[in-house]
Amino acid sequence: MKIAVIGEGIIGNFVSQYLSKKGHKVECISPEIKVSKKDHNRDNEKFFADSNKLKSPKLNKNELLQYKSETEKIFLKESSEFYSLELGCEMGLSRYWGANLAYEALKDDLKNLKLNDEEISFIDEMIPFLNVQSYYKKFNYKNYNYKDIRNLKSSVVAIYENKLKKNSFLGFDNSEAIFGNRKINKYKYSKIDGIVLKIEFENSNPRLLIKESNLIYKKNYDFVLLSSGALGSYRLVMNSFNLNKNIFNYMDKLNHHPLLTSICFLPKVPYPENYIGISNMDAKFKIENINIFINFIPLESALRIFKANFLKNVKINFLKIWFKKISNFLKLFSEFLIIPIWILRRLYVANIYLPSELSASFIGCKDNKISIIGGLRSDFKKLILIKLWNNLLKVSFFKGIYFLFVKPLKVSLGADLHYASSLSQYTNPQAKLKDHKNKSKLIIVDSSSSSYLPTANPTLYFLARSIRLLRDL
């Protein structure tokens, strides 16, 4: 069969290869926006309107900011109280993100998908599963005692161990060691560098209106798979099938994780000098009948990211020189004193993911432009920032996890980058549009068609779900 996949993010690449392996003729249609390697113009006031909001320092990378700026010129969007991100580049959002597979936390969710042996085998073949703490232990790292703390599990991350380099800056660099940072070409499929303007149907066969360079043409397929993400897929479906509504009267629910962050001290779980700079441990807690999921990321990694951003953005050379001198002095000084390094290597950034049910954000579309309004449930401050947080401090204290902040920091809404559900009320459990018999050959394989968003990092769940949805095909 001739199949079109719209969007070449991590899910688009995944399903394209899966279908190519099964012998189908696959064409993946996605724009490849070109950006300059020069520093992004930091004076762009519109672009940095949300710079005072708390978000990951990785989102301030110059190349990422350039892609964001250029993408938003093509795919129109406006946001209120919400950090929304689309990237028109190879591999999409995953290009700059390390994937925590949250393997332990997602076991029940994956079991509910009821994958068959072939699907499980493909996942195992394509995704590298690296147990962080086991990786440390291989190098005779002695302080291997994270299991002393109940609820704490070693992170399982999507990293190719054979591509890891000593002192590699994982978590900041666009590293080939991280699954999803680079396009995977194990099973070949065709690529069209273009933008799908509209999905149409001729009788029961899907037809795409494609813009490639300055050429606009139509092309027929046997099946179309949509994998442009909860924002991009929503925009395309709304404009293709006259589902547009007046955004001032009606908007659709956009699920995402409210995200809190803090710094914590884990005296029993130091990380080695050559650590992996993304999540090292995970923990699940149920407090006030609310399930929460926590990533523990080495604080030293975050400090290195801040340092890298500072040095790239400071234009005065003598400030760069002095900053490096001071940093080198502090590093040398700490090597002669056991206590500073002893403390530093036990400090973690704790990212606390809360259930999407606590979010109250909405998305609408009009005239090919999506609008997003971010919000939280009305009782969020009282229930979460006060009651749940105080109980978490108590529970974690007796488990050997010591939070250093009296109050958590609230991360900008949407900055978790885990979006889902935008098209869920228009789709059935098979991810096809409801009440449209002639549209049964369109499958929306990304998170936009799912009303469910796991509290844990959802990457593995949505990759597994995407190929599960192709079984009928």
C-alpha positions as CSV (number, residue, x, y, z in Angstrom):
1,M,0.0,0.0,0.0
2,K,1.0,3.6,-0.5
3,I,0.9,5.4,2.8
4,A,1.5,9.0,3.7
5,V,2.8,10.0,7.1
6,I,2.4,13.7,8.0
7,G,5.1,14.9,10.4
8,E,8.6,13.6,10.9
9,G,8.9,13.9,14.7
10,I,9.8,10.9,16.8
11,I,6.4,9.3,16.3
12,G,6.3,10.0,12.5
13,N,9.8,8.5,12.1
14,F,8.8,5.5,14.2
15,V,5.7,4.6,12.3
16,S,7.3,5.3,9.0
17,Q,10.0,2.8,9.7
18,Y,7.6,0.2,11.1
19,L,5.5,0.3,8.0
20,S,8.5,0.3,5.7
21,K,9.7,-2.8,7.4
22,K,6.4,-4.5,6.6
23,G,6.8,-3.7,2.9
24,H,4.6,-0.7,2.4
25,K,5.6,2.3,0.3
26,V,5.8,5.1,2.8
27,E,6.2,8.8,2.1
28,C,6.8,11.1,5.1
29,I,5.8,14.7,4.4
30,S,7.3,17.3,6.7
31,P,9.1,20.6,6.3
32,E,12.8,21.0,6.9
33,I,13.2,24.6,7.9
34,K,16.7,25.9,7.5
35,V,18.2,28.2,10.1
36,S,21.5,30.0,10.4
37,K,24.1,28.7,12.8
38,K,24.7,32.3,14.0
39,D,23.4,33.4,17.3
40,H,19.7,34.1,17.4
41,N,18.8,37.8,17.7
42,R,18.3,38.2,21.4
43,D,16.5,41.6,20.9
44,N,13.4,40.0,19.4
45,E,11.0,41.3,22.0
46,K,8.0,39.3,20.7
47,F,9.9,36.1,20.8
48,F,11.2,36.6,24.3
49,A,7.8,37.8,25.7
50,D,7.8,34.8,28.1
51,S,11.4,35.1,29.1
52,N,10.4,35.9,32.7
53,K,8.6,32.5,33.0
54,L,10.3,29.5,34.6
55,K,11.2,26.8,32.1
56,S,14.1,24.4,31.3
57,P,17.3,26.2,30.4
58,K,17.5,23.9,27.4
59,L,14.6,25.9,25.9
60,N,17.0,28.9,25.6
61,K,19.4,27.2,23.2
62,N,20.0,29.5,20.3
63,E,19.4,26.9,17.6
64,L,16.2,25.8,19.2
65,L,15.0,29.4,19.5
66,Q,15.8,30.0,15.8
67,Y,13.7,26.9,14.8
68,K,10.9,28.0,17.0
69,S,10.9,31.5,15.5
70,E,11.0,30.3,11.9
71,T,8.4,27.6,12.6
72,E,5.9,30.1,14.0
73,K,6.1,32.2,10.8
74,I,4.6,29.2,8.9
75,F,2.4,27.5,11.5
76,L,0.5,30.3,13.1
77,K,-0.2,30.2,16.8
78,E,-0.9,32.5,19.7
79,S,-0.7,31.6,23.4
80,S,-1.9,33.1,26.6
81,E,-0.3,32.0,29.8
82,F,1.1,28.9,28.0
83,Y,4.5,28.0,26.7
84,S,3.7,26.3,23.4
85,L,6.4,24.8,21.2
86,E,6.4,23.4,17.6
87,L,9.6,22.8,15.7
88,G,9.7,22.4,11.9
89,C,12.9,20.4,11.9
90,E,14.0,16.8,11.5
91,M,12.8,14.8,14.5
92,G,10.8,17.7,15.9
93,L,10.8,18.3,19.7
94,S,12.8,15.2,20.4
95,R,15.8,16.8,18.6
96,Y,16.7,18.7,21.7
97,W,15.4,16.4,24.4
98,G,16.6,13.3,26.2
99,A,13.9,10.7,26.4
100,N,13.2,9.3,29.9
101,L,11.3,6.1,29.1
102,A,9.8,5.9,32.6
103,Y,9.7,2.1,32.1
104,E,8.7,1.1,35.6
105,A,6.0,3.8,35.9
106,L,4.4,3.0,32.6
107,K,4.3,-0.8,33.0
108,D,0.5,-0.9,33.6
109,D,-0.2,1.5,30.8
110,L,1.9,-0.5,28.3
111,K,0.2,-3.7,29.5
112,N,-3.2,-2.2,28.8
113,L,-2.2,-1.6,25.1
114,K,-2.0,-5.4,24.7
115,L,0.9,-5.3,22.2
116,N,1.6,-8.5,20.3
117,D,5.0,-10.1,20.0
118,E,5.8,-8.4,16.6
119,E,5.1,-5.0,18.0
120,I,7.1,-5.6,21.2
121,S,10.0,-6.9,19.1
122,F,10.0,-3.8,16.9
123,I,10.1,-1.5,20.0
124,D,13.0,-3.5,21.5
125,E,14.8,-3.4,18.2
126,M,14.4,0.3,17.6
127,I,14.7,1.9,21.1
128,P,17.8,1.6,23.3
129,F,17.0,1.0,26.9
130,L,19.7,2.1,29.2
131,N,19.4,1.6,33.0
132,V,21.3,4.6,34.4
133,Q,22.3,3.1,37.8
134,S,23.3,-0.2,36.2
135,Y,25.4,1.8,33.8
136,Y,27.2,3.5,36.7
137,K,27.7,0.2,38.4
138,K,29.5,-1.3,35.4
139,F,32.3,1.2,36.0
140,N,32.8,0.0,39.6
141,Y,31.0,3.0,41.1
142,K,30.8,2.1,44.8
143,N,28.0,4.2,46.1
144,Y,25.3,2.2,44.4
145,N,22.6,2.4,47.1
146,Y,19.6,4.2,45.6
147,K,17.5,1.1,46.4
148,D,17.8,2.0,50.1
149,I,15.2,4.7,49.4
150,R,11.7,3.3,48.9
151,N,9.8,4.5,45.9
152,L,13.1,5.4,44.1
153,K,13.8,3.5,40.8
154,S,16.7,3.9,38.4
155,S,15.7,5.8,35.3
156,V,15.6,3.9,32.1
157,V,16.6,6.3,29.3
158,A,16.7,6.1,25.5
159,I,20.5,6.3,25.1
160,Y,22.8,4.3,22.9
161,E,25.5,3.1,25.3
162,N,28.0,2.5,22.6
163,K,27.7,6.2,21.5
164,L,28.2,7.6,24.9
165,K,31.4,9.6,25.3
166,K,33.3,10.4,28.4
167,N,32.1,13.8,29.9
168,S,29.5,14.1,27.1
169,F,27.1,17.0,27.8
170,L,23.9,14.9,27.7
171,G,20.8,16.8,28.4
172,F,22.1,19.9,26.6
173,D,24.0,18.8,23.5
174,N,22.1,17.5,20.5
175,S,23.9,14.2,21.0
176,E,23.8,11.2,18.6
177,A,23.8,9.1,21.7
178,I,20.2,10.1,22.5
179,F,17.5,8.3,20.7
180,G,15.4,10.8,18.8
181,N,18.0,13.5,18.6
182,R,19.0,12.2,15.2
183,K,16.9,10.8,12.3
184,I,16.9,7.0,12.3
185,N,17.3,5.4,8.9
186,K,17.3,1.7,9.7
187,Y,14.3,1.0,7.4
188,K,14.2,3.4,4.4
189,Y,11.2,5.5,3.5
190,S,10.8,8.4,1.1
191,K,10.8,12.0,2.4
192,I,9.0,15.0,0.9
193,D,10.2,18.3,2.2
194,G,6.9,20.1,2.2
195,I,3.8,21.2,4.1
196,V,0.4,19.5,4.0
197,L,-2.1,22.3,3.5
198,K,-5.2,20.2,3.6
199,I,-6.5,16.6,3.8
200,E,-9.2,15.8,1.3
201,F,-11.1,12.7,0.3
202,E,-11.9,11.6,-3.3
203,N,-14.6,9.0,-2.7
204,S,-13.1,7.0,0.1
205,N,-9.4,7.6,-0.8
206,P,-7.4,10.3,1.0
207,R,-5.8,13.0,-1.0
208,L,-3.3,15.6,0.3
209,L,-2.8,19.2,-0.8
210,I,1.0,19.6,-0.5
211,K,3.1,22.7,-0.8
212,E,6.7,21.9,-1.8
213,S,8.9,24.9,-2.4
214,N,6.8,27.1,-4.6
215,L,4.8,24.3,-6.0
216,I,1.4,23.3,-4.8
217,Y,-0.1,19.9,-5.9
218,K,-2.4,17.1,-4.9
219,K,-1.4,13.5,-4.3
220,N,-3.5,10.4,-3.6
221,Y,-2.7,7.7,-1.0
222,D,-4.3,4.5,0.3
223,F,-3.9,5.6,3.9
224,V,-2.8,8.8,5.7
225,L,-1.3,8.8,9.1
226,L,-1.2,12.1,11.0
227,S,1.7,12.5,13.4
228,S,2.2,16.3,13.7
229,G,1.7,16.5,17.4
230,A,-1.2,17.7,19.6
231,L,-0.8,21.2,18.2
232,G,0.0,20.6,14.5
233,S,-2.4,17.7,14.0
234,Y,-5.2,19.8,15.6
235,R,-4.6,22.7,13.3
236,L,-4.6,20.5,10.2
237,V,-7.7,18.5,11.1
238,M,-9.7,21.6,12.1
239,N,-8.9,23.3,8.8
240,S,-9.4,20.2,6.6
241,F,-12.8,19.1,7.8
242,N,-14.6,22.3,8.6
243,L,-14.5,21.6,12.3
244,N,-13.5,25.2,13.0
245,K,-15.4,26.9,15.7
246,N,-15.4,30.5,16.9
247,I,-12.6,30.3,19.3
248,F,-14.2,32.9,21.6
249,N,-17.2,30.6,22.1
250,Y,-15.8,27.2,22.1
251,M,-12.4,25.6,22.7
252,D,-11.1,22.0,23.1
253,K,-9.3,20.6,26.2
254,L,-5.6,20.4,25.9
255,N,-4.1,18.1,28.5
256,H,-0.6,18.6,29.8
257,H,1.3,18.1,33.0
258,P,1.4,20.9,35.6
259,L,5.0,20.9,36.6
260,L,6.7,21.9,39.8
261,T,10.4,21.9,40.5
262,S,12.8,22.1,43.5
263,I,16.3,21.1,44.5
264,C,16.7,18.2,46.8
265,F,19.5,16.5,48.7
266,L,19.9,12.7,48.5
267,P,22.8,11.8,50.8
268,K,22.6,8.1,50.0
269,V,22.6,8.5,46.2
270,P,25.6,10.5,44.8
271,Y,26.3,10.6,41.1
272,P,29.7,9.9,39.7
273,E,32.0,12.4,38.0
274,N,31.1,11.1,34.5
275,Y,27.3,11.2,35.1
276,I,24.5,11.2,32.6
277,G,23.0,14.7,32.6
278,I,19.3,13.7,32.3
279,S,17.1,11.9,34.7
280,N,19.0,9.5,36.9
281,M,16.2,8.3,39.2
282,D,12.4,8.3,39.2
283,A,9.9,8.1,41.9
284,K,6.1,7.6,42.2
285,F,4.1,8.9,45.1
286,K,0.4,8.9,45.9
287,I,-0.4,11.9,48.2
288,E,-3.8,13.3,48.9
289,N,-5.1,10.6,46.5
290,I,-3.1,12.3,43.7
291,N,-0.5,10.4,41.7
292,I,2.8,12.3,41.2
293,F,5.9,11.3,39.3
294,I,9.4,12.8,40.0
295,N,12.5,12.9,37.8
296,F,15.8,13.4,39.7
297,I,18.4,15.2,37.4
298,P,21.9,15.9,38.6
299,L,22.1,19.6,39.7
300,E,25.6,19.9,38.2
301,S,24.0,19.2,34.8
302,A,21.6,22.2,35.2
303,L,24.5,24.4,36.4
304,R,26.5,23.5,33.3
305,I,23.6,24.4,31.0
306,F,23.2,27.8,32.7
307,K,26.9,28.3,32.3
308,A,26.8,27.4,28.6
309,N,23.8,29.7,27.9
310,F,25.5,32.5,29.8
311,L,28.8,32.2,27.8
312,K,26.9,32.1,24.5
313,N,24.8,35.1,25.2
314,V,27.4,37.4,26.8
315,K,28.8,39.6,24.1
316,I,31.6,41.3,26.1
317,N,34.7,39.2,25.8
318,F,36.4,40.2,29.1
319,L,33.2,39.1,31.0
320,K,33.5,35.7,29.3
321,I,37.2,35.4,30.2
322,W,36.6,36.3,33.8
323,F,33.6,34.0,34.1
324,K,35.8,31.1,32.8
325,K,38.6,32.0,35.2
326,I,36.2,32.1,38.2
327,S,34.6,28.8,37.2
328,N,38.0,27.1,36.8
329,F,39.2,28.5,40.2
330,L,36.1,27.2,41.9
331,K,36.5,23.8,40.3
332,L,40.2,23.6,41.3
333,F,39.3,24.8,44.8
334,S,36.6,22.2,45.3
335,E,39.0,19.4,44.4
336,F,41.0,20.2,47.5
337,L,38.0,20.3,49.8
338,I,36.0,17.1,50.1
339,I,32.8,18.7,51.5
340,P,31.8,20.9,48.5
341,I,32.0,18.0,46.0
342,W,30.5,15.6,48.5
343,I,27.5,17.9,48.7
344,L,27.2,18.9,45.1
345,R,27.2,15.3,43.8
346,R,24.2,14.6,46.0
347,L,22.1,17.5,44.9
348,Y,19.4,17.0,42.3
349,V,16.8,19.0,40.4
350,A,13.5,17.3,41.2
351,N,10.9,17.8,38.4
352,I,7.5,16.9,39.8
353,Y,4.9,15.9,37.2
354,L,1.3,16.2,38.3
355,P,-1.7,14.6,36.6
356,S,-3.1,16.3,33.6
357,E,-6.5,16.4,35.2
358,L,-5.2,19.3,37.3
359,S,-4.7,21.4,34.1
360,A,-7.4,23.6,32.7
361,S,-5.9,24.6,29.3
362,F,-7.8,24.9,26.1
363,I,-7.0,25.1,22.4
364,G,-9.0,26.5,19.4
365,C,-8.5,27.1,15.8
366,K,-9.6,29.8,13.3
367,D,-8.3,30.8,9.9
368,N,-5.4,28.3,10.1
369,K,-4.2,29.8,13.4
370,I,-4.4,28.0,16.7
371,S,-5.0,29.8,20.0
372,I,-4.1,28.3,23.4
373,I,-5.2,29.5,26.8
374,G,-3.3,28.0,29.7
375,G,-4.9,27.4,33.1
376,L,-5.0,25.2,36.2
377,R,-7.9,23.8,38.2
378,S,-9.4,26.4,40.5
379,D,-8.3,24.6,43.7
380,F,-4.7,24.1,42.5
381,K,-3.1,26.5,44.9
382,K,-4.8,25.2,48.0
383,L,-4.7,21.6,47.1
384,I,-1.2,21.3,45.5
385,L,1.0,24.2,46.4
386,I,0.0,24.0,50.0
387,K,-1.6,20.7,51.1
388,L,0.1,18.2,48.8
389,W,3.5,20.0,48.9
390,N,3.6,20.0,52.7
391,N,2.7,16.3,52.8
392,L,5.3,15.5,50.2
393,L,7.9,17.2,52.3
394,K,7.0,15.0,55.3
395,V,6.8,11.7,53.3
396,S,10.0,12.3,51.4
397,F,11.9,13.4,54.6
398,F,11.3,10.0,56.2
399,K,12.4,8.3,53.0
400,G,15.8,10.1,52.8
401,I,14.8,12.7,50.2
402,Y,15.3,16.2,51.6
403,F,13.8,19.1,49.6
404,L,15.6,22.4,50.1
405,F,12.8,24.8,49.2
406,V,10.0,25.6,51.6
407,K,7.8,26.1,48.6
408,P,8.1,24.6,45.1
409,L,8.8,26.6,42.0
410,K,5.9,26.5,39.5
411,V,7.1,25.9,35.9
412,S,5.4,27.8,33.1
413,L,2.3,26.0,31.9
414,G,3.1,24.0,28.8
415,A,6.9,23.9,29.4
416,D,6.6,20.1,30.2
417,L,6.1,19.8,26.4
418,H,3.8,16.8,27.0
419,Y,0.6,17.8,25.1
420,A,-2.3,15.5,24.4
421,S,-6.1,15.2,23.9
422,S,-6.7,18.1,21.5
423,L,-8.5,15.9,19.0
424,S,-9.7,13.2,21.4
425,Q,-13.4,14.2,21.3
426,Y,-13.4,14.0,17.5
427,T,-11.8,10.5,17.3
428,N,-12.8,7.0,18.3
429,P,-10.6,4.5,20.2
430,Q,-9.0,3.5,16.8
431,A,-7.8,7.2,16.4
432,K,-10.1,7.7,13.4
433,L,-12.5,10.6,13.0
434,K,-16.0,9.9,14.4
435,D,-19.0,9.9,12.2
436,H,-17.0,10.1,9.0
437,K,-17.2,6.7,7.1
438,N,-15.2,8.0,4.2
439,K,-12.4,9.1,6.6
440,S,-11.6,5.6,7.9
441,K,-8.4,5.7,6.0
442,L,-7.0,8.6,8.1
443,I,-5.4,7.5,11.4
444,I,-4.2,10.1,13.9
445,V,-1.4,8.2,15.6
446,D,0.0,10.9,17.9
447,S,-1.1,12.1,21.3
448,S,-3.7,14.5,19.9
449,S,-6.1,11.6,19.6
450,S,-5.6,10.4,23.1
451,S,-7.7,11.7,26.0
452,Y,-5.3,9.9,28.3
453,L,-1.9,11.4,29.3
454,P,0.2,9.3,31.7
455,T,1.5,11.2,34.7
456,A,5.0,9.7,34.0
457,N,7.1,10.8,31.0
458,P,4.8,9.6,28.2
459,T,7.3,9.0,25.3
460,L,7.4,5.2,25.5
461,Y,3.6,5.0,25.9
462,F,2.8,7.1,22.8
463,L,5.4,5.4,20.7
464,A,4.0,2.0,21.6
465,R,0.4,3.3,21.1
466,S,1.3,4.6,17.6
467,I,2.2,1.2,16.2
468,R,-0.7,-0.5,18.1
469,L,-3.0,1.8,16.2
470,L,-1.6,0.4,12.9
471,R,-2.7,-3.1,13.5
472,D,-5.9,-2.9,11.5
473,L,-4.1,-1.3,8.6
